[in-house]
Each structure stands twice: as structure tokens, then as C-alpha cells.
Amino acid sequence: MLSNIKGQEQAINSLKQLISAGKAAQSYLFYGPEGVGKLTTAFEFAKVVNCPNQKNYDSCDNCPSCRKIDHFSHPDVDFVFPTPKFETSAEGEYKKEKEQIQVQNFIEQLKSTPYSRYQFSKATSIQIDTIRNLERKIYFKPGEGKYRIIIIAEADEMTRSAANAFLKTLEEPPLYAIIILTTTKLSALLPTIISRCQKIRFNAVTTEIIKHHLKERYNIENMQAEIIARISNGNMAKAILMAQEQQIETRNMALNFVDFILNKDLEGIYNFSENFKQNRNKELLKDILDFLVLWFGDLLYLHQNPNRVVNIDQEEKLKKFYAIREIFDKDVREIILLIEQSKKLLEGHINFELIVIDTFYQIYNRVYINVERLRSSNRNPSSV
């Protein structure tokens, strides 16, 4: 139900107002940060507009139509998402069994744990063949519901040719069709696509809402809920994954990375980098780098604004790191920038092991080598 979406009251109210006024648009663009409920809201909205027992502009959540949408089996709801370049038939069916299995695994994980991320074996996109198949389907009148719904997740991953091909459909969709696009990268979409959609903005979820939800829904004790809520940085999906302990180990790996720096453990970082041989575990490495950004951000807050420290259970380690030197804000900001640059490299063709090792040495140099030079220059003023 739309009313179950946490922390997006403005977006939900906008949708309900459109429904109540009978002015529901035919093309929507749900945009905002990752993990805040855009895709979940898209499916809940599909349930509302096709629910025969709609009440207070929300779905009943229990009729055959609602249950079918929940199980991705409604004949009038088509769901498109980025995949590797799989070979498909004219009807949009995947020709190879192993590719069918990967797509089905994605759907099954989405059904059981919608906040989890399924990793395909190769780089993903939304190809023009997929869009052309959608263009054919959209002209089939709905068989069970009032509307035929098209949901395109991560629409920014449409190839240029796919995006251009989709423009005509967005210009003149059938009256019985509703198209919903979701994206975390609004600027990556063609301006002509953006201009043809009713834009609905989704915001980062507040720490208090995330904390309350974790305590109420997952029975997380207060301190742990506070830590997870801060670490998730407005991302409800990440918070829920951590509550389910799917990202606890990821955070521990990031803390191990910090220990390698603290202990000047070169053997440790090389062993650690082996987790990413043959460019495995891209999402894992991205999450580790995200945690490192939060860690070094905490060094900025430690003495100036301790209430904003995210890793509140790691205060002693933060102080120990800080005590290596009187670390300068400038240095910390440089470290955060280089970690962000490492995240961008994940989208290229650079070896993940090398990214780990290079990130380590760049941080190591700023923490230790630069300070040794500073101490040396302080001991020898004439050398300055």
C-alpha cells in the first residue's frame, strides 16, 4: 500500500492528489537517491490504479489484482530493468536457458527481499530490442485491469538508441496506459524524456524515520538502530539490509581496511584485495568505499560536531586514527575525494584489485608520508 512507504510523504501525497482529482498523468518519472522507495512506490501505484476495492486513494492490498502485482504475474503490468545484452526473441523471451535463469533469479530476489541487489554476471543496460518489444505491448488493451502499466527501473541505463526509440511512446501513449520510469541519475536521462513525464521527487529518508522503522519492524535495539540509521545516510534499503545483517560484514571489511592503515599492514591489504580478483564483487567494493567515505567524514566531525559522527560505536578507533597526527581537514577532504574517484573507476575497465591497493596507498601516503615530511621540515626550518 502507498501508505506503507516510509519517509516519502510528499511524493505519496502528490500521487494521491493526482488520483483524487482524476488527473493521473500517463507518464511519470520517479527520481531521487538510491534505496528510498522509488521502485516500491511504482508497484504500489500500479496496484492502486488497478485495484477494484480502492479506498482513500490506496489499494486494498488483498484482491487478486493486488496479489498478482505483488508476485510479478499481473498480465497488464510490464516490468523492465537493466540486464546484460541477452539475446531475445521477437516476443521478448530470452533465448538461452542460463540467461532466463539469471532474469528469474533477479525477479525472485525482488519478490522475497525487495531491498536486496541481484548482481548479473556482466555489465547491464536497457537495449533497444527491449524497448521495441514494449512499444508493441503497450498497444494491447488491458485484459484484467483498468490500465496497462509499464514500469522501467533505472531508466538512465537505456542505451541512446533505446532512449530515442522510447520518445515516440512517451509522446502519445494510449489512454489506457501508464508509464513509470525510475532513476537515481536524473541528469543521465535525455531532456526530451524528462520533459514528457510528470516528475515526482523522492528524498533521502531522515535518520529518525529509519531508526523508528528498524526498531518497530525489525526489533533492532536502540543503539544499533541509531548506528545503522546514521550509516545508511538516508538510504532505507541499505538500512534494512544492515538490519538483516546482509551488510554488517561489509562494514566490518571497511573497518578492517582502516585497521590496515592504522597498523601499516601491507600484507593485510594485499590479502584483502584478493576478494576482488577477476573483477568480482563490484557492489561489495562500492559499499566498502561508501563506508570509508563515512569513516573519514567522521574525522571532520569528531572534534567540531560530534553529534554528526556516524560510527558512534567506533569512537576509540576514530580517536586513535586522529592521534596519528593532528590530521588536517584539507587532508581528510582530499582522502574523501580520492575514495569517490575510486568509486568512479569501478564503472570503467580497471582491475578491482588495483583499485583497492591504489586507494590504500593514496590514503596511507596522506596519513603517514606527508606527516613525516611535515615533521622533518619542522625539525629543519632552514629546509623550508
C-alpha positions in Angstrom: 0.0 0.0 0.0 1.1 3.5 -0.7 0.5 4.3 3.0 3.3 1.8 3.9 6.0 3.8 2.1 8.2 5.3 4.8 9.6 8.8 4.6 8.2 9.9 1.3 5.0 11.7 2.4 5.4 14.5 -0.2 5.8 12.1 -3.1 2.9 9.9 -1.9 0.6 12.9 -1.3 1.3 14.2 -4.8 0.3 10.9 -6.3 -2.9 10.6 -4.2 -3.8 14.2 -5.2 -3.5 13.3 -8.9 -5.6 10.2 -8.4 -8.3 12.1 -6.4 -8.5 14.9 -8.9 -8.8 12.4 -11.8 -5.7 13.9 -13.4 -3.4 10.9 -13.2 -0.7 11.5 -15.8 0.2 8.9 -18.3 4.0 9.2 -17.9 5.8 9.5 -14.6 9.4 9.9 -13.6 10.2 8.9 -10.1 13.7 10.3 -9.3 15.8 10.7 -6.2 18.6 8.9 -4.2 19.2 5.2 -4.2 17.2 3.0 -1.8 14.4 5.4 -0.8 11.4 3.6 -2.3 11.0 4.7 -5.9 10.5 1.2 -7.4 8.4 0.0 -4.5 6.2 3.1 -4.9 5.9 2.4 -8.7 4.4 -1.1 -8.0 2.2 0.2 -5.2 0.9 2.9 -7.6 0.2 0.2 -10.2 -1.8 -1.6 -7.5 -3.8 1.5 -6.7 -4.9 2.4 -10.2 -6.0 -1.2 -11.0 -7.5 -2.1 -7.6 -11.3 -2.7 -7.7 -11.5 -2.1 -3.9 -9.6 1.1 -3.8 -10.1 3.1 -0.6 -8.8 6.6 0.3 -6.8 6.5 -2.9 -4.9 3.5 -1.9 -5.1 -0.2 -2.8 -6.8 -2.9 -0.7 -3.6 -5.0 -0.9 -5.6 -8.2 -0.8 -7.6 -8.6 -4.0 -6.5 -10.9 -6.9 -5.1 -7.8 -8.8 -3.0 -6.6 -5.9 -1.7 -10.1 -5.2 -0.7 -10.6 -8.8 1.2 -7.4 -8.9 3.0 -8.3 -5.7 4.0 -11.6 -7.4 5.0 -10.0 -10.7 2.4 -12.1 -12.5 -0.2 -9.5 -13.5 -0.8 -9.6 -17.3 -1.3 -5.9 -17.5 1.9 -4.9 -15.7 5.2 -5.0 -17.6 8.4 -4.6 -15.7 11.7 -3.7 -17.5 15.1 -3.4 -15.8 18.7 -3.3 -16.9 20.2 -6.7 -17.9 23.3 -7.8 -19.7 22.9 -7.9 -23.5 20.9 -11.1 -23.6 19.5 -12.5 -26.9 15.7 -12.3 -27.1 13.0 -13.4 -29.5 10.6 -11.1 -31.2 8.2 -11.7 -28.3 10.8 -10.6 -25.8 11.6 -14.0 -24.5 15.2 -14.9 -23.5 16.5 -17.5 -25.9 19.2 -19.1 -23.7 18.2 -21.0 -20.6 21.1 -19.7 -18.4 20.0 -16.1 -19.2 16.4 -16.9 -18.4 17.6 -18.3 -15.1 19.5 -15.1 -14.3 16.5 -12.9 -15.0 14.2 -15.2 -13.0 16.7 -15.1 -10.1 16.5 -11.3 -10.2 12.7 -11.4 -10.1 12.6 -14.0 -7.3 15.0 -11.9 -5.1 13.0 -8.8 -5.7 9.8 -10.6 -4.6 11.4 -12.1 -1.4 13.7 -9.3 -0.4 13.0 -6.1 -2.5 15.8 -4.2 -0.9 18.5 -6.6 -2.0 20.6 -6.2 -5.1 21.0 -9.0 -7.5 24.3 -8.9 -9.4 24.3 -10.0 -13.0 27.4 -11.6 -14.4 28.1 -8.8 -16.9 27.5 -5.1 -17.3 23.9 -4.1 -17.7 21.7 -1.8 -19.8 18.3 -1.5 -21.3 18.6 -2.3 -25.0 16.6 -1.1 -28.0 15.1 -4.5 -28.6 13.5 -4.4 -25.2 12.0 -1.0 -25.8 10.7 -2.1 -29.2 9.0 -5.1 -27.6 7.4 -2.7 -25.0 6.2 -0.5 -27.8 4.3 -3.4 -29.2 2.9 -4.5 -25.9 1.6 -1.1 -24.9 -1.0 -1.1 -27.6 -2.6 -4.2 -26.2 -5.6 -3.1 -24.2 -5.6 -4.3 -20.6 -7.3 -7.6 -20.1 -7.9 -7.6 -16.4 -7.3 -4.1 -15.0 -8.3 -0.6 -16.0 -4.7 0.3 -17.0 -1.8 -1.3 -18.8 1.2 -0.3 -16.6 4.8 -0.1 -17.9 7.5 0.2 -15.2 11.1 0.9 -16.3 13.6 0.7 -13.4 16.9 2.6 -13.7 15.7 4.3 -16.9 19.0 6.1 -17.1 20.5 2.8 -18.2 18.7 2.9 -21.5 21.1 3.0 -24.4 21.0 6.1 -26.5 19.2 4.3 -29.3 16.7 2.8 -26.8 16.0 6.2 -25.2 15.4 7.8 -28.6 13.1 5.0 -29.7 11.1 5.4 -26.5 10.4 9.1 -27.1 7.5 8.4 -29.5 5.8 6.1 -27.0 6.1 8.8 -24.3 4.7 11.5 -26.6 1.5 9.6 -27.4 0.8 6.7 -25.1 -2.7 5.1 -25.3 -5.2 6.5 -22.9 -5.3 3.2 -21.0 -1.6 3.1 -20.5 0.5 4.5 -17.6 4.3 4.6 -17.9 6.5 4.9 -14.8 10.3 5.5 -15.0 12.6 5.4 -12.0 16.1 6.8 -11.8 18.8 7.9 -9.4 20.6 9.8 -12.1 18.2 12.4 -13.5 20.9 14.2 -15.4 21.7 11.0 -17.3 18.3 11.0 -19.0 17.6 12.7 -22.2 16.0 16.2 -21.6 13.2 15.2 -24.0 12.3 12.2 -21.9 12.3 14.3 -18.7 10.1 16.9 -20.3 7.4 14.3 -21.3 6.9 13.0 -17.8 5.2 14.1 -14.6 8.2 14.3 -12.2 7.8 13.0 -8.7 10.8 13.7 -6.4 11.9 11.2 -3.7 14.1 12.4 -0.9 16.6 10.8 1.4 14.8 9.3 4.4 15.5 11.0 7.7 17.6 9.3 10.3 14.7 9.4 12.8 12.3 7.6 10.4 14.9 4.9 9.5 15.7 4.4 13.2 12.0 4.1 14.2 11.3 1.7 11.3 14.2 -0.6 12.2 13.1 -0.7 15.9 9.4 -1.2 15.0 9.7 -3.6 12.1 12.9 -5.5 12.8 13.2 -5.3 16.6 16.6 -3.7 16.5 17.7 -2.3 19.8 18.0 1.5 20.2 21.8 1.9 19.9 22.2 -0.5 16.9 19.2 1.2 15.2 20.9 4.6 15.7 24.2 3.4 14.2 22.5 1.8 11.2 20.3 4.8 10.6 23.4 7.1 10.6 25.5 4.8 8.4 22.7 4.3 5.8 22.8 8.1 5.2 19.1 8.4 4.1 19.1 5.1 2.2 16.3 2.9 3.7 17.3 0.0 1.5 20.8 0.0 2.9 19.5 0.3 6.5 17.2 -2.7 6.0 20.0 -4.8 4.5 22.1 -4.0 7.5 19.3 -4.8 9.9 19.0 -8.2 8.2 22.8 -8.5 8.7 23.5 -8.6 4.9 25.8 -5.6 5.2 27.2 -6.0 8.7 30.1 -8.0 7.2 30.6 -5.3 4.5 31.0 -2.7 7.2 33.4 -5.0 9.1 35.5 -5.3 5.9 35.7 -1.5 5.7 36.8 -1.3 9.3 39.4 -3.9 8.5 40.6 -1.6 5.7 41.0 1.2 8.3 43.0 -1.2 10.6 45.4 -2.0 7.7 46.1 1.7 7.5 46.4 2.1 11.3 48.8 -0.9 11.6 50.7 -0.2 8.4 49.7 -3.7 7.4 50.8 -4.1 3.8 50.4 -7.9 3.8 46.8 -7.5 5.1 45.8 -5.1 2.3 47.2 -7.5 -0.4 45.3 -10.4 1.1 42.2 -8.3 1.3 42.4 -7.2 -2.3 42.1 -10.9 -3.4 38.4 -10.7 -2.6 38.1 -8.7 -5.9 40.1 -10.9 -8.2 38.9 -11.1 -11.8 36.8 -8.0 -11.0 34.4 -9.9 -8.7 32.1 -8.3 -6.2 31.7 -4.8 -7.7 28.7 -3.9 -5.4 30.6 -5.1 -2.4 33.6 -3.0 -3.2 31.4 0.0 -3.9 29.7 -0.4 -0.4 33.1 -0.7 1.3 34.2 2.5 -0.4 31.0 4.2 0.7 31.7 3.1 4.3 35.2 4.5 4.1 33.8 7.9 2.9 31.6 7.9 6.0 34.5 7.0 8.2 36.7 9.8 7.0 33.8 12.2 7.2 33.6 11.3 10.9 37.1 12.6 11.4 35.9 16.0 10.3 33.1 15.9 12.8 35.0 14.2 15.7 36.1 17.4 17.5 34.0 20.1 15.7 30.5 18.5 15.7 30.5 15.1 17.5 26.7 14.8 17.2 27.1 14.2 13.5 29.5 11.3 13.9 28.1 8.2 12.1 30.3 5.5 13.5 29.3 6.2 17.1 30.4 2.7 18.2 33.9 3.3 16.9 34.8 6.4 18.8 38.1 4.9 20.2 39.3 3.8 16.8 38.4 7.3 15.4 40.4 8.9 18.1 43.3 6.6 17.6 43.3 7.4 13.9 43.1 11.1 14.6 46.0 10.8 17.1 48.4 9.6 14.4 48.8 13.3 13.7 46.8 16.4 14.0 45.1 15.4 10.8 44.1 18.5 8.8 40.6 19.0 7.4 42.2 19.6 4.0 43.8 16.1 4.1 40.6 14.4 5.1 38.7 16.1 2.3 41.4 15.0 -0.2 41.1 11.5 1.1 37.3 11.6 0.7 37.7 12.9 -2.9 40.1 10.2 -3.8 37.8 7.5 -2.5 35.0 9.0 -4.6 37.3 8.8 -7.6 38.0 5.2 -6.8 34.2 4.5 -6.9 34.0 6.1 -10.4 36.8 3.8 -11.6 34.5 0.8 -10.8 32.5 1.8 -13.9 35.5 1.5 -16.2 37.7 -1.4 -17.1 40.3 -1.1 -14.3 41.2 -4.1 -12.3 39.3 -4.0 -8.9 42.3 -5.4 -7.0 44.4 -2.5 -8.3 41.7 -0.1 -7.2 41.8 -1.5 -3.7 45.6 -1.3 -3.5 45.9 2.1 -5.1 43.2 3.5 -2.7 45.1 2.1 0.3 48.4 3.6 -0.8 47.0 7.0 -1.6 45.4 7.2 1.9 48.5 5.7 3.5 50.7 8.4 1.9 48.5 11.2 3.1 48.3 9.9 6.6 52.0 8.9 7.1 54.4 10.1 4.4 53.0 13.6 4.3 53.2 13.9 8.1 56.8 12.7 8.1 57.7 15.4 5.7 55.9 17.9 7.8 57.8 16.8 11.0 61.1 16.8 9.1 60.5 20.4 7.8 59.6 21.4 11.4 62.9 20.0 12.7 64.9 21.7 10.0 63.4 25.2 9.4 66.2 26.0 7.0 64.9 23.4 4.6 61.6 25.2 4.2 
